[in-house]
Amino acid sequence: MCGRYAQTTSREALAVLLDAVPAVEFPPRYNISPTQLCPVVLMEEGERRLALQRWGLIPPFAPDEKSIPLMFNARAETMAQKPAFRTALQKRRCLVPADGWYEWRAAGRFKQPFLIRRTDRRPIMFAGVWETWRRADGSALRSFAIATVPAARDLAEIHERMPAVLEPEHWDAWLDARVDGGSLALRCLKSAPEGRFEAIAVSARVNQAGNDGPEVQEPLRELDRLEPEPLQPRLI
C-alpha cells in the first residue's frame, strides 16, 4: 500500500533525468495524499511530458467522482483483471516521480510512521496507470493510481505491500503503449531487493495531510519512539 508520499525534486531536475518536457509547474511536496494533484510522466505526441493529475483513479464508467472507492493503489498481480485498471494497464501507463513514501507500523496503541526512501537518496519512479473521466459538462479529469507489489523482505515488518518501483531500464517500455501491459507488469513489477531502501522513523506530524513541510521528515530520536508509560496513582 502507498497512501502518502513525497516529491521534492524540482521539475527542471526531473525533466533532465527523464528527458521530458516540463510542461507544468509544481512545488516541492513533503506529504502528498490522495485526491491531490501530483506530477506524473506520460507519453504524448511521441515525447515524454510532465503533467499534473489527480491521485486516485476514476474509471471512465464511473457515474461521478464520489460514488466509487478511492482507488489510489492498484495491485500489480490483479491489475490486468480488474475492470477499473485493465484498459489503463494496456494503453495509459505513467511514471510517478517521488523521493520517498510513508508507511505506519503498529506499536501498541499507536502507529509509528516511517519515511521510506532509497539509501542513495536518488529520485524514485513508481509505476502508475491513468485514465480520463468526463464530467457531465464534458470537461475532462485525468487521474492515476500507483501500482503496488509485495514489500521487500527488509520492509515487510512495517507493511506487507510497497509501491512498484521502476528502474531506468524499464521506463521506456512502461510508457510505450505498444508493449503489452499484462506481460510487462509481470516482468517489471517486482519486489525491491533488500538493502535498496531505508526506513526512517518520523513524527506523527505526517498523519495530518495539512502538514506539508520538511519538518514531517525529521528523524525521531530513539527516546521519542517509545510509548509513554501510563501515570501511576500516588499512594498516600
Secondary structure, 3 states (H helix, E strand, C coil): CCCCEEECCCHHHHHHHHCCECCCCCCCEEEECCCCEEEEEEEECCEEEEEEEEECECCCCCCCCCCCCCECEEECCCCCCCCCCHHHHHHCEEEEEECEEEEEEEECCEEEEEEEEECCCCCEEEEEEEEEEECCCCCEEEEEEEEEEECCCCCCCCCCEEECECCHHHHHHHHCCCCCHHHHHHHHCCCCCCCCEEEEEECHHHHCCCCCCHHHHCECCHHHHCCCCCCCCCCC
